[in-house]
């Protein structure tokens, strides 16, 4: 059975063989501040198509044709239809155990911050109360002219219009656009004060979110990665585990709760 208890930065070749180190369990049990970044990997377990990898949706469609302001202004109905199709896909997708464990952790820590690169809203559906959505939310819309946000559902294949006359667009970050500043600022602030930082299911290549785990590490946090494959930060974090978040997170947090119980008895 593989372990990282005596050696950091070890990958675990088979998910069933993963054994969490004593250090990560104890650090999470004692942590006052925990921050998390999630990416496409955690949603892929629920059936959400990923943007990268073998079966990535970008292998079928060119992103610059559908996820940019130029594309929207050139052919708003086409872009709208694609996002309507993606919203329909979300109707049959449910959060997985990884989402639910993160919601549970939020209720157990006084200072817990969940930042996500995902736009599917699954963390919110899993009852996480405060989610910093760095790339927006596909289930929300906003006016391209006045900026008004709405959760209203606009049926049909033709792009809707706001009361001001502007085109309604999905409230997501497109290529070439800036990330929303408040969630980004709060995410970096959480990384700077975290005792433990979890990087889950993210390829760690999309900036500026990819810098969050390393910023946490720079500020003294114990950084743990959970992902299906090695990433660009695997060699730089304290511990890296290969496997699905839906399997590894529940097991890790079970051990953390057992550790807290032992500490309370002592």
Secondary structure, 3 states (H helix, E strand, C coil): CCCCCCCCCCCCCCHHHCCCCHHHHHHHHHCCEEEEEECHHHHHCCCCCCCCCCCCHHHCCCHHHHCEHHHHHHCHHHHHHHHHHHHHHHCCCCCCHHHHHHHHHHHHCCEEEEEECCCCCHHHHCCCCCEEECCEEEEEEEECCCCCEECCCCCCCCCCECCCCCEEEEEECCECCCCCHHHHHHHHHHHHHCCEEEEECCCCCCCCHHHHHHHHHHCCCEEEEEECCCCCCCCCCCEEEECCHHHHHHHHHHHHHHHHHHHHHC
